[in-house]
Amino acid sequence: MTIEPQHLDSRTVPDEATSVPGQPTPQIPLLLATVFLAYLGQMTLNPIIAPLAREVGLAEWQVGVTISTAAMMVVLSSQFWGRRSQSWGRKPVLVAALVIAVVAMAGFLLVSALGMRGLVPAGLLFAMFVLLRGVGFGSAIAAIPPTAQAYIADITPDEATRTKGMAGIGAVQGISMIGGAAVGGALAGVGLIWSIAAVPVLLAVALVLIAARLRREPRHELIPEPATVRPTDPRVWPFLLAGFGMFTALGFMQVLIGFVVQDRFALTAELTGMAAGGSLLATGVGMVLAQGLIVPKSGWSPGSLLRIGTLVAFIGYVLLIPDLGIVLLVVAVLIVGLGLGIAMPGYTAGPTLLMHRDEQGSLAGLIGATNGLTFIIAPTASTLLYGTWAPLPIIIGATVMGLVALFTLTYHEFRRPAEVTS
């Protein structure tokens, strides 16, 4: 089946690069700052989640269930938030989501502190982790990327600017991975509780920024009943399938990296936090190099970005399988980050070029839900498999990424440029 690109109406999609007297300046930097702060908070937890679990007496599978619950909430709420960002407006959606996130992670901080002192029974501790880090934070974080993506899709008129805009979201997520790895790893050297405490603080800063600085759209710019995009839509499903595979493989690596470095190199909890932070830092560096430099300068189409990026990421996953020492482990995750950083703007920008304006919110939510779906599967599956045989989940992650690379290289629609007439 041939996927025909839809024509965007230049009357409804203002060009950010064009200065129009009396028209408000687009607020992309403000939204990117919000994405950065929210993901910085999330990424700060990644280096210390494994040692935290062992410090409070939770098993690997319980960590997996907690993260999978958060992903389930992303799946359930992303399309809701994406469509509401077009009907309610960006500011009400982001304020509501950030309030929920701050409350949830402040509660998570309190429960973690009590758990580290042995003051909470194991069963109750696990339940509170799932409720606060899973349900509360997961449902809140689901609102942020779809809102930013729908806004960028709304104001960018062609493939080049759309791809650069989506790469901007990916770049700040990569920078947040670097910052989170640095902050989480450094604070873990002082004490795990300090890494956790940083999260609600960062989210509160984002909340104040949005409440004080983000403009509300005029009522006539809102879309009362945004269209719903189905995952089986022929314009969408190839991109969703590729994205599902990429994020499944990424989920396997992100959740396991703390356990891998601790067990391969026999590290203490504090050193594990620092080493895992360094590894995730390398992944973030790769993503930032890709989305901050390679993607904007390459001029590659979304299909080309997917083909090249998934192949590079597959090479990184293969290098991660054997125990070749800490240096090559860092090199491997750097290559993974570079490849995914190239591929992700193709995945997010490609289908937006085929959508009408009133479909962009639903599409952004659908992409967020697809990403969240992978993190329902990956954390629980990878931690269970890791307990069976440590290399097995890494091998499976590499296999998944290899299949995605093969799909993007052979599926005909990824080889045909989607041109958008503004």
C-alpha positions in Angstrom: 0.0 0.0 0.0 1.3 3.4 -0.9 1.3 6.1 1.8 0.4 9.4 0.2 1.5 12.5 2.2 -1.2 15.0 3.1 -0.8 18.6 2.2 -0.5 21.0 5.1 -2.5 24.2 4.8 -0.2 27.2 5.1 -3.1 29.2 6.5 -3.2 27.1 9.6 0.4 26.2 10.1 2.5 29.4 10.8 6.2 29.3 9.9 8.3 29.8 13.0 11.1 31.3 10.9 8.7 34.0 9.5 8.3 37.1 11.6 4.7 38.2 11.4 3.8 41.6 13.0 1.5 41.2 15.9 1.9 37.4 16.0 3.2 36.0 19.3 6.7 34.6 19.2 6.6 30.8 19.2 7.5 29.4 22.6 9.5 26.3 21.5 12.4 27.1 23.9 10.1 27.2 26.9 8.5 23.9 26.0 11.9 22.4 25.4 13.1 23.6 28.8 10.1 21.9 30.3 10.8 18.6 28.6 14.4 19.0 29.8 13.6 19.5 33.4 11.0 16.8 33.5 13.3 14.2 31.9 16.2 15.4 33.9 14.2 14.4 37.0 13.4 11.0 35.5 17.0 10.4 34.4 18.4 11.4 37.7 16.7 8.3 39.2 18.1 5.9 36.6 21.6 5.5 37.9 20.4 4.8 41.4 17.3 2.7 40.9 19.2 -0.7 41.1 21.2 0.2 44.2 18.2 1.8 45.8 16.2 -1.4 45.3 18.8 -3.5 46.9 19.2 -0.9 49.7 15.5 -1.1 50.7 15.3 -4.9 50.1 13.3 -5.0 46.8 14.0 -7.7 44.2 14.9 -7.0 40.6 11.5 -8.0 39.4 9.8 -5.6 41.7 11.8 -2.8 40.2 10.7 -4.0 36.8 7.0 -4.0 37.9 7.3 -0.5 39.2 8.8 0.9 36.0 6.3 -1.2 33.9 3.4 0.3 35.9 4.7 3.8 35.0 4.9 2.8 31.4 1.3 1.4 31.5 0.1 4.8 32.7 1.9 6.4 29.8 0.1 4.1 27.4 -3.3 4.8 29.0 -3.0 8.5 29.3 -0.7 9.8 26.4 -3.5 10.1 23.8 -5.7 11.8 26.4 -3.1 14.4 27.1 -2.1 14.8 23.5 -5.7 15.6 22.4 -6.4 17.7 25.5 -3.3 19.8 24.6 -5.2 20.9 21.4 -8.7 21.3 23.1 -7.7 22.7 26.5 -4.5 24.3 25.5 -0.8 23.6 26.4 -0.7 25.5 29.7 -3.5 23.8 31.6 -2.3 20.4 30.5 1.3 21.0 31.6 0.4 22.7 34.9 -1.9 19.8 35.8 0.7 17.2 34.9 3.5 18.9 36.7 1.5 19.3 39.9 0.8 15.5 39.9 4.4 14.8 39.2 5.7 17.0 42.1 3.3 15.5 44.6 4.1 11.9 43.5 7.8 12.2 43.6 7.8 14.1 46.9 5.9 11.1 48.3 8.4 8.7 46.7 11.2 10.6 48.4 9.5 10.2 51.8 8.8 6.5 51.3 12.4 5.8 50.1 13.8 7.5 53.1 11.7 5.5 55.4 12.5 2.3 53.5 16.2 2.9 53.8 15.8 3.1 57.6 13.8 -0.1 57.6 10.7 1.6 58.9 8.3 0.4 56.2 7.4 -3.3 55.7 8.6 -4.8 52.4 5.1 -5.4 51.0 3.9 -1.9 51.8 7.1 -0.4 50.4 6.6 -2.2 47.1 3.0 -1.0 46.9 4.0 2.6 47.5 6.7 2.5 44.9 4.2 1.2 42.4 1.6 3.8 43.4 3.9 6.9 43.5 6.7 6.2 40.9 4.5 4.0 38.8 0.9 5.4 38.7 1.5 9.0 39.8 4.7 9.9 38.0 3.9 7.8 35.0 0.5 9.4 34.3 2.1 12.9 34.7 5.2 12.5 32.6 2.9 11.1 29.8 1.6 14.7 29.1 4.9 16.4 28.4 6.3 15.0 25.2 2.9 14.8 23.3 2.2 18.4 24.2 5.6 19.6 22.9 5.5 17.4 19.8 1.9 18.5 18.9 3.0 22.2 19.2 6.0 21.8 17.0 4.0 19.9 14.4 1.5 22.7 14.5 3.9 25.5 13.7 6.5 23.8 11.3 5.5 23.9 7.6 7.8 21.4 5.9 9.9 18.3 6.3 13.2 20.0 7.1 11.9 22.3 9.9 9.6 19.6 11.2 12.5 17.1 11.5 14.7 19.7 13.1 12.0 20.6 15.6 11.5 17.0 16.6 15.2 16.5 16.8 15.2 19.4 19.3 12.9 17.5 21.6 15.2 14.5 21.3 18.3 16.6 21.9 17.0 18.0 25.1 16.1 14.5 26.2 19.6 13.4 25.4 21.0 16.4 27.4 18.7 15.4 30.2 20.2 11.9 30.1 23.6 13.4 30.4 22.5 15.8 33.2 20.6 13.1 35.0 23.5 10.6 34.8 25.8 13.3 36.1 23.5 14.6 38.8 22.2 11.1 39.9 25.7 9.6 39.8 27.4 12.4 41.6 24.7 12.7 44.3 24.8 8.9 44.8 28.4 9.3 45.9 27.1 11.4 48.8 24.0 9.2 49.5 21.3 7.7 47.4 18.6 9.8 49.1 20.1 13.0 47.7 19.6 11.7 44.1 15.9 11.1 44.9 15.4 14.5 46.5 16.6 16.2 43.4 13.6 14.9 41.4 10.7 16.8 42.9 12.8 19.9 43.1 13.5 19.8 39.3 9.8 19.2 38.6 8.8 22.1 40.8 11.1 24.4 38.9 9.4 23.3 35.6 6.0 23.9 37.2 6.9 27.5 38.2 8.4 28.1 34.8 5.2 27.0 32.9 2.8 28.7 35.3 4.7 32.0 35.1 5.9 32.1 31.5 3.8 30.0 29.1 1.0 31.9 27.3 -2.4 30.4 26.9 -3.7 30.2 23.3 -6.6 32.3 22.2 -9.9 30.3 22.3 -10.1 30.4 18.5 -6.8 28.6 18.1 -8.0 25.6 20.1 -9.6 22.5 18.5 -12.7 21.5 20.5 -12.8 18.0 19.1 -9.4 16.8 17.9 -9.4 13.9 15.5 -8.4 10.4 16.8 -5.6 8.6 15.0 -5.6 4.8 15.1 -2.4 2.8 15.4 -3.6 0.7 12.3 -3.7 3.9 10.2 -1.5 3.0 7.1 0.2 6.4 7.4 1.3 5.6 11.0 1.8 1.9 11.7 5.2 1.4 10.0 6.7 4.2 12.1 5.1 2.9 15.2 6.4 -0.6 14.6 9.9 0.7 14.2 9.6 2.9 17.3 8.2 0.0 19.3 11.3 -2.1 18.5 13.8 0.7 19.2 12.3 1.6 22.5 12.0 -2.0 23.5 15.7 -2.5 23.0 16.4 0.8 24.8 14.3 -0.3 27.7 16.2 -3.5 28.1 19.5 -1.6 28.3 18.4 1.3 30.6 16.8 -0.9 33.2 19.6 -3.4 33.4 22.7 -1.2 33.2 22.9 -0.7 37.0 22.7 -4.5 37.6 25.2 -5.2 34.8 27.9 -2.9 36.0 27.4 -3.9 39.6 27.6 -7.6 38.9 30.3 -7.6 36.2 32.6 -5.4 38.1 31.6 -6.3 41.8 30.9 -2.7 42.8 29.3 -1.3 46.0 26.0 0.4 45.9 27.5 3.9 45.8 30.1 3.0 43.1 27.4 1.3 41.1 25.4 4.5 41.0 28.4 6.4 39.8 29.4 3.8 37.2 25.8 3.4 35.9 25.6 7.1 35.8 28.7 7.3 33.6 27.3 4.6 31.3 24.0 6.5 30.9 26.0 9.7 30.4 27.7 8.1 27.4 24.3 7.2 25.9 23.1 10.8 26.4 26.3 12.1 24.8 25.6 9.9 21.7 22.0 11.2 21.5 23.0 14.8 21.8 25.7 14.5 19.1 23.2 12.8 16.8 20.3 15.2 17.3 22.2 18.4 18.0 24.7 18.0 15.1 24.2 15.1 12.7 20.5 15.3 12.1 20.2 19.1 11.6 23.1 19.1 9.2 22.5 15.9 7.3 19.2 16.8 5.6 18.3 13.2 5.6 14.6 12.2 5.2 12.8 10.5 8.1 13.2 7.1 6.3 16.9 7.6 5.9 17.3 8.6 9.6 15.6 5.4 10.6 17.6 3.2 8.4 21.0 4.6 9.3 20.2 5.1 13.0 18.9 1.6 13.7 21.9 0.0 12.0 24.3 2.0 14.1 22.4 1.2 17.3 22.4 -2.5 16.4 26.2 -2.4 16.3 26.3 -0.9 19.7 24.0 -3.6 21.2 26.2 -6.4 19.7 29.3 -4.8 21.4 27.4 -4.7 24.7 26.9 -8.5 24.9 30.4 -9.7 25.8 32.1 -8.7 29.0 35.0 -6.7 27.5 35.6 -4.3 30.4 34.2 -1.0 31.6 35.7 1.1 28.8 34.2 -1.0 25.9 30.9 -1.1 27.8 30.8 2.7 27.8 31.8 2.8 24.1 29.0 0.3 23.3 26.3 2.4 25.0 27.7 5.5 23.4 27.2 3.9 20.0 23.7 2.8 21.0 22.9 6.4 22.0 24.3 7.8 18.7 22.2 5.4 16.6 19.0 5.9 18.5 19.6 9.7 18.4 19.8 9.5 14.6 16.7 7.3 14.3 14.3 8.9 16.7 13.6 12.2 14.8 12.8 10.0 11.8 10.3 8.1 13.9 8.6 11.1 15.5 8.7 13.5 12.5 7.9 11.1 9.7 4.2 10.4 10.5 3.5 14.1 11.4 4.2 15.0 7.8 1.3 12.8 6.7 -1.3 14.2 9.2 -3.8 17.1 9.2 -3.5 19.7 11.9 -6.4 18.4 14.0 -4.7 14.9 14.0 -1.4 16.1 15.4 -2.3 15.9 19.1 -3.7 12.4 18.8 -0.7 11.3 16.8 1.7 12.7 19.4 -0.2 10.9 22.1 -0.1 7.7 20.1 3.7 7.9 19.7 4.0 8.5 23.5 1.7 5.5 24.1 3.9 3.3 21.8 7.0 4.4 23.7 5.3 3.7 27.0 4.1 0.2 25.8 7.7 -0.9 25.3 8.5 0.0 28.9 5.7 -2.2 30.1 7.3 -5.1 28.5 11.1 -4.4 28.7 11.6 -3.8 32.5 9.7 -6.8 33.7 10.9 -9.1 30.9 14.6 -8.0 31.1 14.8 -8.2 34.9 13.2 -11.7 35.0 15.5 -12.9 32.2 18.5 -11.3 33.9 17.8 -13.5 37.0 17.9 -16.5 34.7 21.1 -15.8 32.8 22.7 -12.4 32.8 23.6 -12.1 29.1 20.2 -13.3 27.9 18.3 -10.0 28.0 21.1 -8.1 26.3 21.2 -10.7 23.5 17.4 -10.3 23.1 17.7 -6.5 23.0 20.4 -6.8 20.3 18.2 -9.2 18.3 15.2 -6.8 18.5 17.3 -3.9 17.3 18.6 -6.1 14.5 15.1 -6.9 13.4 14.1 -3.2 13.4 17.2 -2.3 11.3 16.2 -5.0 8.8 12.6 -3.7 8.6 13.7 -0.1 8.0 16.2 -1.2 5.4 13.7 -3.4 3.4 10.3 -1.8 3.9 9.6 0.2 0.7 7.8 3.2 2.3 10.9 4.1 4.3 12.9 4.4 1.1 10.5 7.0 -0.5 10.8 10.6 0.7 7.6 12.2 2.1 7.4 15.7 0.6 5.0 18.2 2.2 3.8 21.2 0.3 3.1 24.1 2.6 
